[in-house]
Amino acid sequence: MILRRLFILTNRQCLHRRIHNHATICETNNAKNVGKQIKIQGWVKAVRKMKENIFLDVVDGTTCQPLQVVLKKNQKPENLGYGCSIAADGEISQAPNGRAELQVESLTVIGGCELEGYPFLPRKQYSTDYIRKYLHMRPRTRKFSSILRLRDATDSIIRDHFRNRGFVHIHTPILTSNDCEGAGENFYVQPYSTELLQEMKKDRIDDEREIYFDTKAFLTVSGQLQLEACARSLSRVYNFSPAFRAENAKSRLHLSEFYMIEAEIAFMSSLEELAAEVELLVKSVTANLLEKGSSDLKTIQAPEPTWLGKNFGFITYQEAVNILEKNADKLSIPIKNEGLAKEHELFLVQHFGDVPVFVVEWPTNSKPFYMKQCEDDYTKVKALDLVAPTVGELVGGSVREDNYEKLKLKLPANSGLDWYLDLRKYGNVPTAGFGLGFERFLQMVTGVSNIKDVIPFPRWPHNCSL
């Protein structure tokens, strides 16, 4: 066993050397490396010419902190400049500010950068609206590269959280035959090939949208129903998947394609327990991100989450309405029975001292069919929304209807959900679950006001470039 471990370790080290013959700037940018011979590669973000030396700030995406690279003027390649990519080797020394810097022995320009036509010039500030016009170049900006690293770190932290909580990760389908939410805000899927359509029409299916799968197919709006099936075998399950909504919305909080974290828990019938699971997730992930992403959070000037050490609010929908009605003079949108506007959600957060608030027990007619009615009032369902700073609604969840007869009456006609009813017939248990919008979570933690600026390539109505 010892020899086997040594063999594995030795081979890993050899492979690492063969794959990574350059050090990353994250590894290099440390005064502990003083005196070491290092090779780096990256992009030039600043050029400063002094009397004898040229100072470059070089990044490679592994950290928000550039490495200072120093070369003699007579070492300067002809096409060295802002935005170009380079490879350099030399010795690490300590700069007067105490940080590491690379004293160049040799430097090669890999790819030059013509500034004419380049959208982001040095020492110039640009608005997010302008930067968003260049999605293919946007990752090169300092703030957005920090956002992408924070997105990656959050992804990893969320998966670790669920693994530590005993959840099993399920790959729920992107293509589905159900709408789940019942709102009709979905995208149809059908073959693009005319030849394939003609070939499959031989089966004499009238509706072209049913030709390929023999049923209408959509891009998923939620993997919840599939998670419910898996929860009745694995107890605690979650997914982390893209979701799609065909809403004609161009607001700062809506996308046509986004990512959802959804969880389903068997043997749970209490909203209080469900809320506790949600609160633990939000606080745990935020606390870990503050530690692991501290440099990038500082770079983008993210707000301090002052709510982190406080208990989240917990009120009924009716209590929320009462608060809003008492403060109607402070609101521009009147309160209606079918739900809360974004302004109302943010007002509730402010009312509770800028702390996230659970709003529970919603009117039955404002929520989807799968939510369980409250035992003491059938006009309400066991549903919760978590409203949070910056974004308003962050999480939606509920206890699911586990009574076969009641669910059968609530299912839409021709829903194709006989299989969903079957779950209530064979070894049924109560379940509860929730969905958290990944991009909205990133907005809350980073303070970025527009959801399009926390996802690499946003899609929204009339915009699907790249």
C-alpha positions in Angstrom: 0.0 0.0 0.0 2.9 2.4 0.9 4.6 1.7 -2.4 1.3 2.2 -4.3 0.9 5.6 -2.7 4.5 6.6 -3.5 3.9 5.5 -7.1 0.8 7.7 -7.4 2.4 10.7 -5.7 5.5 10.4 -7.9 3.5 10.2 -11.1 1.3 13.1 -10.1 4.4 15.2 -9.5 5.8 14.2 -12.9 2.6 15.0 -14.7 2.3 18.3 -12.9 5.8 19.3 -14.1 5.0 18.2 -17.7 1.7 20.1 -17.8 2.7 23.2 -15.8 6.1 24.3 -16.8 5.2 27.9 -15.8 4.3 29.1 -12.3 0.9 30.9 -11.8 1.0 34.5 -10.7 -1.1 33.4 -7.6 1.8 31.1 -6.7 4.5 33.5 -7.6 3.2 36.7 -6.0 4.7 36.0 -2.6 7.8 37.4 -0.9 8.6 33.8 0.2 9.7 33.1 -3.4 12.6 35.7 -3.2 15.7 34.2 -4.9 13.8 31.6 -6.9 14.0 31.2 -10.7 10.5 31.5 -12.1 8.8 31.4 -15.4 5.4 33.1 -15.8 2.9 33.9 -18.6 0.0 36.3 -18.7 -1.3 39.6 -20.0 0.2 43.1 -19.5 -2.2 45.4 -17.7 0.0 48.4 -17.2 3.3 49.7 -18.6 5.4 52.2 -16.7 8.7 53.5 -18.3 11.4 54.8 -16.0 14.9 56.0 -16.6 16.5 52.6 -17.0 13.7 50.1 -16.4 10.3 49.2 -17.6 7.7 48.1 -15.1 4.9 45.8 -16.2 1.8 44.7 -14.2 1.0 41.2 -15.4 -2.0 39.0 -14.7 -2.9 35.5 -15.6 -6.4 35.2 -14.1 -5.4 33.2 -11.0 -5.6 36.2 -8.7 -6.8 39.8 -8.8 -3.3 41.0 -7.7 -0.9 41.6 -10.7 2.7 40.6 -10.5 5.2 43.4 -11.1 7.7 42.5 -13.8 10.9 44.5 -14.2 13.0 44.5 -17.3 15.8 46.7 -18.7 14.9 49.0 -21.6 17.4 47.2 -23.8 15.4 44.0 -23.2 12.1 45.4 -24.5 10.6 43.5 -27.4 9.4 45.7 -30.2 5.6 44.9 -29.8 5.5 44.9 -26.0 2.6 47.0 -24.8 -0.7 47.2 -22.9 -3.0 44.2 -23.5 -0.4 41.9 -25.1 0.3 38.4 -23.8 3.8 37.5 -22.7 6.0 34.7 -21.3 8.9 35.8 -19.1 11.4 34.1 -16.8 13.8 35.5 -14.2 14.4 35.7 -10.5 12.0 36.8 -7.9 13.1 39.7 -5.7 11.4 41.9 -3.1 10.0 45.3 -4.2 10.3 48.3 -1.9 6.6 47.8 -0.9 7.5 44.3 0.4 5.8 42.4 -2.4 7.4 40.0 -4.9 8.5 41.2 -8.3 10.1 39.4 -11.2 13.5 40.6 -12.5 13.4 39.6 -16.1 16.2 37.6 -17.8 14.2 36.9 -20.9 10.7 38.0 -22.1 8.8 37.0 -25.2 5.6 38.6 -26.6 3.2 35.8 -27.5 0.4 37.9 -28.9 0.5 41.7 -29.6 -2.5 44.0 -28.9 -3.4 46.7 -31.3 -5.0 49.5 -29.3 -6.8 50.9 -32.3 -10.3 49.2 -32.0 -9.5 47.6 -28.6 -12.6 48.5 -26.4 -10.8 48.9 -23.1 -7.9 51.4 -23.1 -5.5 51.8 -20.2 -6.2 54.1 -17.3 -9.8 54.7 -18.5 -13.0 53.9 -16.6 -16.0 52.4 -18.4 -19.7 52.0 -17.4 -21.1 48.5 -17.0 -23.5 49.2 -19.8 -20.6 50.0 -22.1 -18.6 47.0 -21.0 -21.6 44.7 -21.5 -21.5 45.5 -25.3 -18.3 43.5 -25.5 -19.2 40.2 -23.8 -16.2 38.4 -25.5 -13.8 41.0 -24.1 -15.5 41.6 -20.7 -13.5 38.9 -18.8 -10.4 41.0 -19.4 -11.6 43.8 -17.2 -10.4 43.7 -13.6 -13.8 43.8 -11.9 -15.4 41.2 -14.1 -12.5 38.7 -13.8 -13.0 39.1 -10.0 -16.7 38.3 -10.5 -15.9 35.2 -12.4 -13.4 33.9 -9.8 -16.1 34.7 -7.1 -18.6 32.8 -9.1 -16.3 29.8 -9.3 -15.5 29.9 -5.6 -19.2 30.1 -4.7 -20.0 27.1 -7.0 -17.4 25.1 -5.1 -18.5 26.2 -1.7 -22.2 25.4 -2.4 -21.3 21.8 -3.5 -19.2 21.3 -0.4 -22.0 22.6 1.8 -24.5 20.1 0.4 -22.0 17.2 0.5 -21.3 18.0 4.1 -25.1 18.0 4.8 -25.5 14.6 3.3 -27.2 15.6 0.1 -26.8 13.7 -3.1 -26.2 15.7 -6.3 -28.7 14.8 -9.1 -28.3 15.8 -12.7 -31.8 16.8 -13.5 -32.7 17.1 -17.3 -32.4 20.2 -19.4 -35.1 18.8 -21.8 -38.4 18.1 -20.1 -42.1 17.5 -20.9 -43.4 19.5 -18.0 -43.7 23.2 -17.2 -43.5 22.6 -13.4 -44.4 26.2 -12.4 -47.4 26.2 -14.7 -46.8 29.8 -15.8 -46.3 29.0 -19.5 -43.0 31.0 -19.5 -41.0 28.2 -21.3 -39.1 27.6 -24.5 -40.3 24.9 -27.0 -37.6 22.5 -28.3 -37.8 20.9 -31.7 -35.4 19.8 -34.4 -33.9 22.5 -36.6 -33.2 20.2 -39.5 -35.9 20.4 -42.2 -34.9 17.0 -43.6 -35.3 15.4 -40.2 -38.7 16.9 -39.8 -39.8 15.6 -43.2 -38.5 12.2 -42.4 -40.2 12.0 -39.0 -43.5 13.3 -40.4 -44.0 9.9 -41.9 -45.2 8.9 -38.5 -48.2 11.2 -39.2 -47.9 13.3 -36.1 -49.8 16.5 -36.8 -48.1 18.8 -34.4 -44.5 19.4 -35.5 -43.6 20.2 -31.9 -44.3 16.6 -30.9 -42.5 14.9 -33.9 -39.2 14.1 -32.2 -40.2 13.0 -28.7 -43.9 12.3 -29.4 -44.7 15.0 -26.8 -44.0 18.7 -26.5 -40.6 19.3 -25.1 -39.3 22.4 -23.3 -36.1 23.8 -21.8 -36.5 23.2 -18.1 -37.8 26.0 -15.8 -37.0 23.8 -12.8 -35.7 20.3 -11.9 -38.0 20.2 -8.8 -40.3 17.5 -9.9 -37.5 15.1 -10.9 -35.8 15.9 -7.5 -39.0 14.8 -5.8 -38.8 11.5 -7.5 -35.2 11.0 -6.4 -35.8 12.2 -2.8 -38.2 9.3 -2.3 -35.2 7.0 -2.6 -32.2 9.1 -1.5 -33.8 11.3 1.1 -31.8 14.4 0.6 -31.0 15.5 -2.9 -30.1 18.7 -4.8 -29.2 20.0 -8.3 -27.1 22.9 -9.6 -28.4 23.4 -13.1 -29.3 26.0 -15.8 -33.0 27.0 -16.0 -34.8 28.9 -18.7 -37.7 31.4 -18.5 -39.3 32.9 -21.6 -40.3 36.2 -19.9 -40.4 39.4 -21.8 -38.5 41.1 -19.0 -35.5 43.4 -19.4 -35.1 44.4 -15.7 -31.9 44.3 -13.7 -33.1 41.0 -12.0 -34.2 38.8 -14.9 -32.4 36.6 -17.4 -33.7 34.1 -20.0 -31.0 31.6 -18.9 -29.7 31.4 -15.4 -28.6 28.9 -12.8 -30.6 27.4 -9.9 -29.7 25.5 -6.8 -32.6 23.3 -5.9 -32.9 20.9 -2.9 -35.5 18.4 -1.9 -35.7 16.8 1.5 -37.8 13.7 2.4 -39.6 13.2 5.7 -40.0 17.0 6.1 -43.4 18.7 6.6 -42.5 21.8 8.6 -41.9 25.3 7.1 -39.8 26.2 10.1 -37.4 23.2 9.4 -37.3 24.2 5.7 -36.5 27.8 6.5 -33.7 26.7 8.9 -32.1 24.6 6.1 -32.3 27.6 3.7 -30.8 30.0 6.3 -28.0 27.6 7.1 -27.1 27.4 3.3 -27.2 31.2 2.7 -25.1 32.0 5.9 -22.6 29.2 5.5 -21.9 29.9 1.8 -21.6 33.6 2.4 -19.2 33.2 5.4 -17.0 30.8 3.4 -16.9 33.1 0.4 -15.9 36.0 2.6 -12.8 34.0 3.6 -11.9 32.4 0.2 -12.8 35.3 -2.0 -11.7 38.2 0.3 -9.2 39.7 -2.3 -11.8 39.7 -5.1 -14.6 41.0 -2.9 -12.3 43.8 -1.8 -11.4 44.6 -5.4 -15.1 45.0 -6.5 -15.9 46.9 -3.2 -18.6 44.4 -2.2 -20.8 45.5 0.7 -20.2 44.0 4.2 -23.0 41.5 4.9 -24.0 43.0 8.3 -26.9 40.5 8.5 -24.6 37.5 8.7 -24.6 37.2 12.5 -28.3 37.9 12.9 -31.4 35.7 12.7 -33.5 36.0 9.6 -36.9 37.5 9.9 -39.9 35.1 9.8 -43.4 36.5 9.1 -46.6 35.4 7.4 -47.7 36.8 4.1 -50.6 38.6 5.8 -48.2 40.1 8.4 -46.1 41.4 5.4 -49.2 42.9 3.8 -50.1 44.6 7.1 -46.6 46.1 7.4 -46.8 47.4 3.8 -50.3 48.8 4.2 -49.2 50.8 7.3 -46.4 52.2 5.2 -48.3 52.7 1.9 -47.3 56.4 1.8 -43.6 55.3 1.4 -44.4 53.0 -1.5 -44.9 53.9 -5.2 -46.6 50.6 -6.1 -50.0 49.6 -4.4 -50.3 46.3 -2.7 -52.2 43.6 -4.6 -53.5 40.2 -3.6 -51.6 38.1 -6.0 -48.1 38.8 -4.6 -45.4 41.3 -3.7 -43.6 43.6 -6.1 -39.8 44.0 -5.9 -40.3 47.3 -4.1 -42.4 45.6 -1.4 -39.8 42.9 -0.9 -36.9 45.4 -0.5 -39.0 47.5 1.8 -39.6 44.5 4.1 -35.9 43.8 4.2 -35.2 47.4 5.2 -38.0 47.3 7.7 -36.3 44.4 9.4 -32.9 46.2 9.6 -31.5 45.1 6.2 -31.8 41.4 7.3 -33.2 38.7 5.0 -36.8 37.9 5.8 -38.9 34.7 5.3 -42.4 35.4 4.1 -44.5 32.3 4.7 -48.1 30.9 4.3 -49.0 32.5 0.9 -52.5 32.7 -0.7 -53.2 29.4 -2.5 -54.1 31.1 -5.7 -50.8 32.8 -5.9 -48.6 29.7 -5.9 -48.2 26.5 -8.0 -50.3 23.3 -7.8 -47.7 21.2 -5.9 -47.7 23.2 -2.7 -49.5 21.8 0.4 -52.4 23.6 1.9 -52.2 24.8 5.5 -54.2 22.5 7.8 -55.9 25.4 9.6 -56.6 27.5 6.5 -57.1 26.0 3.1 -56.9 29.4 1.4 -53.1 29.4 2.2 -50.3 27.1 1.3 -47.1 26.0 3.2 -44.9 28.2 1.0 -42.0 30.5 1.8 -40.1 33.2 0.0 -36.8 34.5 1.3 -36.4 38.2 0.4 -33.0 39.7 0.8 -30.9 42.9 0.3 -30.2 44.1 -3.2 -32.3 41.5 -5.0 -35.6 41.0 -3.2 -36.8 37.4 -3.7 -33.8 35.1 -3.4 -35.3 31.7 -2.5 -38.7 30.1 -3.1 -39.8 26.9 -1.4 -42.6 24.9 0.0 -43.9 21.8 1.7 -45.1 19.6 -1.2 -48.7 18.2 -1.4 -48.3 14.6 -0.4 -52.0 13.6 -0.5 -52.8 11.6 -3.7 -56.5 12.6 -4.0 -55.9 16.3 -3.3 -53.0 16.5 -5.7 -55.0 14.7 -8.4 -57.7 17.4 -8.2 -55.1 20.2 -8.4 -53.2 18.9 -11.4 -53.8 20.8 -14.6 -55.8 18.8 -17.3 -53.6 16.8 -19.7 -50.5 17.7 -17.6 -48.7 14.4 -18.4 -47.9 14.1 -14.7 -49.3 10.7 -14.0 -45.8 9.7 -12.9 -45.8 12.5 -10.4 -49.0 11.2 -8.9 -47.5 7.7 -8.8 -44.9 9.0 -6.3 -47.8 9.5 -3.8 -49.0 5.9 -4.3 -45.9 3.8 -3.5 -44.1 4.3 -0.2 -45.0 7.9 -0.1 -43.4 10.4 2.4 -43.8 14.1 3.0 -41.2 16.2 1.3 -40.2 19.9 1.2 -37.8 21.8 -0.9 -36.6 25.1 -2.3 -34.8 26.8 -5.1 -32.2 29.5 -4.8 -31.2 31.8 -7.8 -27.5 31.5 -8.1 -27.0 34.8 -9.9 -29.2 36.6 -7.4 -27.2 35.2 -4.6 -24.0 36.6 -6.3 -25.7 39.9 -6.6 -26.6 40.0 -2.9 -23.0 39.2 -1.8 -21.2 41.3 -4.4 -23.6 44.3 -4.4 -23.7 44.2 -8.3 -27.0 45.8 -9.2 -27.6 44.2 -12.6 -27.9 40.4 -12.8 -26.4 40.5 -16.3 -23.1 41.4 -14.7 -22.7 38.3 -12.6 -23.0 35.7 -15.4 -20.4 35.2 -18.1 -22.6 35.4 -21.1 -26.1 36.7 -20.3 -29.2 36.0 -22.4 -32.3 38.2 -22.2 -35.0 39.2 -24.7 -33.5 40.3 -28.1 -30.0 39.4 -26.9 -28.4 36.0 -27.4 -24.9 37.0 -28.8 -21.9 34.6 -28.7 
